[in-house]
């Protein structure tokens, strides 16, 4: 946002690493990673839906994909974090979301448009 990137601009990440998965609600997920850019590190939050999660899980080992699906199916709507025993690498086309304000921070999540 500080660089005045439009929310209509596609941003591509070809090596996004999923280390944990946050369940935000039924069919709504998020993850956060650190990415370097211009000599600085930034925390990136990526939000995605269930169909996009399935595309991500297709890139995981069958054992890990089954673990994630089972964990979600036991309670699909309760907010929580699921730590993964191994990470999943995938590409994503994303756009900037809306400014989010929490108790101690402000951030703009990336909204997944397509899993590559």
C-alpha positions as CSV (number, residue, x, y, z in Angstrom):
1,X,0.0,0.0,0.0
2,X,2.9,2.4,0.8
3,X,4.1,1.8,-2.7
4,X,0.7,2.6,-4.0
5,X,0.1,-0.8,-5.5
6,X,-3.6,-1.1,-6.7
7,X,-5.8,-3.8,-5.3
8,X,-6.4,-4.7,-8.9
9,X,-2.7,-5.5,-9.5
10,X,-1.7,-9.2,-9.7
11,X,1.2,-10.1,-7.5
12,X,3.0,-13.4,-8.2
13,X,4.8,-15.6,-5.7
14,X,6.3,-18.7,-7.2
15,X,7.7,-20.2,-4.0
16,X,5.2,-19.6,-1.3
17,X,5.8,-21.9,1.7
18,X,2.9,-23.1,3.8
19,X,4.2,-24.0,7.3
20,X,0.9,-23.7,9.2
21,X,-2.7,-23.1,8.4
22,X,-5.1,-20.8,10.2
23,X,-8.8,-21.7,10.1
24,X,-10.7,-18.4,10.1
25,X,-14.1,-19.9,9.7
26,X,-16.0,-22.4,7.5
27,X,-14.1,-22.6,4.2
28,X,-11.9,-19.5,5.1
29,X,-8.2,-20.0,5.7
30,X,-5.0,-17.9,6.1
31,X,-1.3,-18.4,6.5
32,X,1.6,-16.0,7.3
33,X,5.2,-16.2,6.1
34,X,8.2,-13.9,6.0
35,X,9.4,-12.7,2.6
36,X,12.5,-10.7,1.8
37,X,12.1,-7.6,-0.5
38,X,14.5,-4.8,-1.1
39,X,16.8,-5.9,1.7
40,X,14.0,-6.0,4.3
41,X,11.8,-8.8,5.6
42,X,8.0,-8.5,5.6
43,X,5.3,-10.7,7.1
44,X,2.9,-11.7,4.4
45,X,-0.6,-12.9,5.2
46,X,-2.4,-14.9,2.5
47,X,-6.1,-15.6,2.7
48,X,-7.7,-18.3,0.6
49,X,-10.9,-20.4,0.3
50,X,-11.6,-24.1,0.5
51,X,-11.2,-24.7,-3.3
52,X,-7.8,-23.0,-3.2
53,X,-6.8,-25.0,-0.2
54,X,-7.5,-28.2,-2.2
55,X,-5.2,-27.0,-4.9
56,X,-2.5,-26.4,-2.3
57,X,-3.0,-29.8,-0.7
58,X,-2.6,-31.4,-4.2
59,X,1.0,-30.3,-4.0
60,X,1.5,-31.9,-0.5
61,X,2.4,-35.4,0.4
62,X,-0.7,-37.7,0.6
63,X,0.0,-38.2,4.3
64,X,0.1,-34.4,5.0
65,X,-2.9,-33.7,2.9
66,X,-4.9,-36.4,4.7
67,X,-3.9,-35.0,8.1
68,X,-5.0,-31.4,7.1
69,X,-8.3,-32.7,5.7
70,X,-9.0,-34.8,8.8
71,X,-8.2,-31.9,11.1
72,X,-10.5,-29.5,9.3
73,X,-13.4,-32.0,8.9
74,X,-13.5,-32.7,12.7
75,X,-14.4,-29.0,13.2
76,X,-14.6,-27.0,10.0
77,X,-15.7,-23.7,11.5
78,X,-13.8,-23.1,14.7
79,X,-10.9,-20.6,14.4
80,X,-7.6,-22.2,15.1
81,X,-4.1,-22.8,13.8
82,X,-2.9,-26.2,12.4
83,X,0.9,-26.6,12.4
84,X,2.3,-28.8,9.6
85,X,5.0,-31.4,10.1
86,X,6.4,-30.5,6.7
87,X,5.9,-27.4,4.5
88,X,4.0,-27.2,1.2
89,X,5.5,-25.1,-1.6
90,X,3.2,-23.6,-4.2
91,X,2.8,-20.6,-6.5
92,X,0.1,-18.1,-6.0
93,X,-1.4,-15.1,-7.9
94,X,-2.7,-12.7,-5.3
95,X,-4.0,-9.2,-4.8
96,X,-4.0,-6.8,-1.9
97,X,-7.0,-7.0,0.4
98,X,-8.5,-4.4,2.7
99,X,-6.6,-2.8,5.6
100,X,-7.1,-4.8,8.7
101,X,-6.8,-3.2,12.2
102,X,-6.1,-5.3,15.2
103,X,-5.3,-4.4,18.8
104,X,-1.6,-3.9,18.2
105,X,-1.2,-3.8,14.5
106,X,-2.5,-2.9,11.1
107,X,-1.9,-5.0,8.0
108,X,-3.2,-5.7,4.5
109,X,-3.6,-9.4,3.7
110,X,-3.0,-10.9,0.3
111,X,-6.1,-12.5,-1.2
112,X,-5.3,-15.5,-3.3
113,X,-6.7,-15.3,-6.8
114,X,-5.2,-18.5,-8.2
115,X,-3.0,-21.3,-7.0
116,X,-0.3,-21.9,-9.6
